[in-house]
């Protein structure tokens, strides 16, 4: 566990050693401020963060691949993956450690937006149920999307391909599934709706925290990380 947390700390710090990390944070905070100001503080309308959450649940389709694309691709490109795999630490711990570094980076990006909650408190009497559920939804959805990006990054030495692979996988599941579901046969329609993460976000937007949704996000993330571990183990024996 100590080695895993060492990998997590190193990966988290690496996001701030490259310009991309600072660019992503700056763009996130800029867009967050614009979205919150225009959607959450509209004159004559209730002060709320619902639209803020809805927009960011969509933007995570781009944001999560951008964060995760370098997790293993950079190691594969530079050749440092060999020393990482020969270190006295299991592949699963390497995958989880790097993944947690990306999750911590996402949480760091979200942390400053708590200021918006304080601003709402000064202007109105916000309902904290939907706000807490909205933040939980962002974290769970981000964890799932980062797990998809982790698997994509483990499959290629190209950061560009890792980004595109994760992005198109998420796009096809969310957008393609939503487009095909209404006309699909009942069993397939139910499967597509169950597979779609965005369908589950509607409950979080209403302030409803369903344990089945939490199990879905955590279980799907764990399964994708397991696949990434299998990919790394296969590289050890090549």
C-alpha positions in Angstrom: 0.0 0.0 0.0 2.9 2.4 0.8 4.3 1.8 -2.7 0.9 2.4 -4.3 0.5 5.7 -2.5 4.0 6.7 -3.6 2.9 6.1 -7.2 -0.3 8.1 -6.5 1.7 11.0 -5.1 4.2 11.0 -7.9 1.4 10.8 -10.6 -0.5 13.6 -8.9 2.5 15.9 -8.7 3.4 15.1 -12.4 0.2 16.9 -13.5 1.6 20.1 -12.2 5.0 19.6 -13.8 3.7 19.9 -17.4 2.0 22.9 -19.0 -1.0 20.7 -19.9 -2.0 20.3 -16.3 -2.1 24.0 -15.6 -3.9 24.7 -18.9 -6.6 22.1 -18.1 -7.1 23.7 -14.6 -7.2 27.2 -15.9 -9.7 26.3 -18.7 -11.9 24.4 -16.2 -12.0 27.3 -13.7 -12.7 29.8 -16.5 -15.5 27.8 -18.0 -16.9 27.0 -14.6 -17.1 30.7 -13.7 -18.8 31.6 -17.0 -21.3 28.7 -16.7 -22.1 29.4 -13.1 -22.5 33.2 -13.7 -24.8 32.8 -16.7 -26.8 29.7 -15.6 -26.8 29.9 -11.8 -27.2 33.6 -11.2 -29.8 34.6 -13.8 -31.9 37.6 -12.6 -35.5 36.5 -11.7 -34.6 32.8 -11.6 -33.8 30.6 -8.6 -30.1 30.6 -7.6 -29.1 27.0 -8.4 -26.1 24.9 -9.6 -28.2 22.4 -11.5 -27.2 23.7 -15.0 -23.6 23.9 -13.8 -23.6 20.2 -12.9 -25.4 19.2 -16.1 -22.9 21.0 -18.3 -19.9 19.5 -16.6 -21.3 16.0 -16.7 -21.2 16.5 -20.5 -17.8 18.1 -20.6 -16.3 15.3 -18.6 -16.4 13.3 -21.9 -13.6 15.5 -23.1 -12.0 16.4 -19.8 -11.4 12.9 -18.4 -9.6 11.6 -21.6 -7.4 14.7 -21.5 -6.4 14.0 -17.9 -5.9 10.3 -18.3 -4.3 10.1 -21.7 -0.7 10.3 -20.4 -1.0 7.9 -17.4 0.6 5.0 -19.2 1.1 6.3 -22.8 3.9 8.5 -21.6 5.6 5.6 -19.8 5.3 3.4 -22.9 6.6 6.1 -25.2 9.7 6.9 -23.0 10.4 3.3 -22.2 10.2 3.9 -18.4 7.3 1.4 -18.3 9.9 -1.4 -18.2 11.5 -0.2 -14.9 8.0 0.4 -13.5 6.9 -3.2 -14.3 10.1 -4.7 -12.9 9.7 -2.8 -9.6 8.6 -4.8 -6.5 5.0 -3.8 -6.8 2.0 -5.6 -8.4 0.6 -4.4 -11.7 -2.8 -3.8 -10.0 -1.1 -1.4 -7.5 0.5 0.5 -10.4 -2.8 0.9 -12.2 -4.7 1.9 -9.1 -1.9 4.3 -8.0 -1.8 6.1 -11.3 -5.6 6.1 -11.5 -5.9 7.6 -8.0 -3.5 10.3 -9.0 -5.8 11.3 -11.8 -8.8 11.2 -9.5 -7.1 13.5 -7.0 -6.3 15.9 -9.8 -9.9 16.0 -10.8 -10.9 16.7 -7.1 -8.3 19.5 -7.0 -10.0 21.1 -10.0 -13.4 20.8 -8.4 -12.3 22.2 -5.0 -12.3 25.9 -5.9 -15.9 25.6 -7.2 -17.1 25.2 -3.6 -16.8 29.1 -3.6 -20.0 29.1 -5.8 -21.9 27.4 -3.0 -20.9 30.1 -0.6 -21.9 32.7 -3.1 -25.3 31.1 -3.4 -25.7 31.2 0.3 -25.2 34.9 0.4 -27.8 35.5 -2.3 -30.5 33.0 -1.4 -31.4 29.9 0.6 -30.0 27.0 -1.6 -31.1 23.4 -1.2 -28.0 21.6 -0.2 -29.4 18.2 -1.2 -29.1 18.6 -5.0 -25.8 20.4 -4.5 -24.2 17.5 -2.6 -25.8 15.0 -5.0 -24.5 17.0 -8.0 -20.9 17.0 -6.7 -21.2 13.3 -5.9 -22.4 12.7 -9.5 -19.4 14.6 -10.9 -17.0 12.6 -8.8 -18.5 9.2 -9.6 -18.9 10.0 -13.3 -15.3 11.4 -13.4 -14.0 8.2 -11.8 -15.8 6.1 -14.4 -14.5 8.2 -17.3 -11.0 8.3 -15.9 -11.1 4.5 -15.7 -12.0 4.4 -19.4 -9.1 6.7 -20.1 -6.7 4.6 -18.0 -7.5 1.5 -20.0 -7.1 3.5 -23.3 -3.7 4.8 -22.1 -2.5 1.3 -21.2 -3.2 0.1 -24.7 -1.1 2.6 -26.7 2.2 4.6 -26.5 0.5 7.6 -28.2 -1.2 10.1 -26.0 -3.2 11.3 -29.0 -4.6 7.8 -29.7 -5.3 7.3 -26.0 -7.3 10.5 -25.9 -9.2 9.7 -29.1 -9.8 6.1 -28.0 -11.3 7.1 -24.7 -13.2 10.0 -26.2 -14.9 8.0 -28.9 -15.7 5.1 -26.6 -17.5 7.5 -24.2 -19.1 9.4 -27.1 -20.4 6.2 -28.7 -21.8 4.8 -25.4 -23.5 8.1 -24.3 -24.6 9.7 -27.5 -24.9 6.7 -29.7 -26.7 4.7 -27.0 -29.1 7.5 -26.4 -29.8 7.8 -30.1 -30.4 4.1 -30.7 -32.2 3.2 -27.5 -35.7 4.6 -28.4 -35.9 2.5 -31.6 -34.3 -0.6 -30.2 -36.1 -3.8 -29.1 -37.1 -3.7 -25.4 -34.3 -5.9 -24.0 -31.6 -4.0 -26.0 -33.2 -0.7 -25.0 -33.1 -1.5 -21.4 -29.4 -2.6 -21.7 -28.5 0.7 -23.4 -30.2 2.7 -20.8 -28.5 0.8 -18.0 -25.1 1.2 -19.7 -25.5 5.0 -20.1 -24.0 7.0 -17.3 -25.8 10.2 -18.3 -29.2 8.5 -17.8 -28.2 8.0 -14.1 -27.2 11.6 -13.8 -30.8 12.8 -13.9 -31.4 11.4 -10.5 -28.3 13.2 -9.1 -29.5 16.4 -10.7 -32.8 16.1 -8.7 -30.9 15.5 -5.5 -31.7 11.8 -5.4 -28.8 9.5 -4.4 -29.6 6.0 -5.4 -27.3 3.3 -4.0 -27.6 1.3 -7.3 -26.1 4.2 -9.2 -23.1 4.3 -6.8 -22.6 0.5 -7.2 -22.8 0.9 -11.0 -20.1 3.6 -11.1 -17.8 2.0 -8.6 -18.2 -1.5 -10.1 -17.7 -0.4 -13.7 -14.6 1.6 -12.7 -13.1 -1.4 -10.9 -13.8 -3.6 -13.9 -12.1 -1.2 -16.3 -9.1 -0.9 -14.0 -8.9 -4.7 -13.9 -8.8 -4.8 -17.7 -6.0 -2.2 -17.6 -4.1 -4.4 -15.2 -4.5 -7.4 -17.5 -3.1 -5.3 -20.3 0.0 -4.4 -18.2 0.5 -8.0 -17.1 0.5 -9.1 -20.8 3.3 -6.6 -21.5 5.4 -8.2 -18.8 5.4 -11.5 -20.6 6.1 -10.2 -24.1 
